[in-house]
Amino acid sequence: MQLKIYQKTTRLLIGFIVSIAVVIGILIANNDFVENYKSYVYAIVILYPMIGLCVIKIIENNWDKRKIQKMALNGQIALANITSAKPFMRIKDSSIRSYRLWEISITYYDQEMNKHETTFYEKMNYEVTEIPKCTVYVTHNPKKPEEKFIIQNVIISHIPSLMPIVTKYENNKNIKIKYMDVFYNTGLVIRPFKESIKINKEIKDLVIDPQENIE
């Protein structure tokens, strides 16, 4: 699904750039209008690109997040074991910020405990060099099985209505579960909890306690 979102937002950005060129072309072709309504022309030239880019940025930043949140709130989740993952392509957003799409293969279980296999694309932090084989929760709509996103742990833990579903999976002895830390940091990051704890401790150690400077 992330690949489709990227393709659609890229087309939207290209269309917007073309529209700016068209507007400028129209203004150049109507020199009399420009001379007579300079204040309006300046407003158009300045505000239109700014507003347009802001709208595109909002769409880029929230399309997947709102979709994930909505599906999670509706209980449309499934437990999945990542079986393999490999980098697919580098992408950039409208701010020229880099991410990397990864091709991820999973074995997932719907809420009736039926087993499925699929491959989808996920937008990861550009610095991610490896996605470990582990257990994650993914969005799952039987009517639209292609709408797959990996769900952050914080989303799962903050929606009480998902706890019975999670408990049902965890009580199934036929499913091997190996959770890891799944969070968003300029793209998705998946890493062992021990590594996250170590990194967080190192960050805290670098923070100077204000009390140390008080005599």
Buried (B, 14 or more C-beta within 10 A) or exposed (E): BBBEBBEEBBEBBEEBBEEBEEBEEEBEEEEEEBEEEEEEBEEBBEEBBEEBBEEBBEBBEEBBEEBBBEBBEEEBBBBBBBEEBEBBEEBEBBEEEBBBBBBBBBBBBBBEEEEBEBEBBBBBBBEBEEBEEBBBBBBBBEEEBEBBBBBBBEBBEEBEEBEEBBEEBEEEEEBEEEEBBBBBEBBBBBBBEEEBEEEEEEEEEEEEEEEEEEE
